[in-house]
Amino acid sequence: HSVVTFAALWHDSRIRAIDRVCLYHVGPACFAEIDIVLDPQMPLVVSHDIGESLQARIECLPYVERCFVHLDFETAHRTEIEHQWPV
């Protein structure tokens, strides 16, 4: 877990914060979910490239099968309910 967090933290100097890192075991490997915070004024093409390159970096780790990177512009939200379907 700490290796994934460290890799995300130092991946790109434009990453303002790491909001959440979760690893889920899937057989011998794991899935990683990472929420990163970027400048809200950053162009989409730039933020997309940062997220995509971070995904590729994390997926190069021998124990990570797949990585999902979520891009956000702030941390003042509850990550556990942010993407739930309305009831």
Buried (B, 14 or more C-beta within 10 A) or exposed (E): EEEBBEBBBEBBEEBBEBBBBBBEEEEEBBBBBBBBBBEEEBEEEEBEEBBEEBBEBBEEBEEBBBBEBBBBEEEEEEBEEEEEEEE
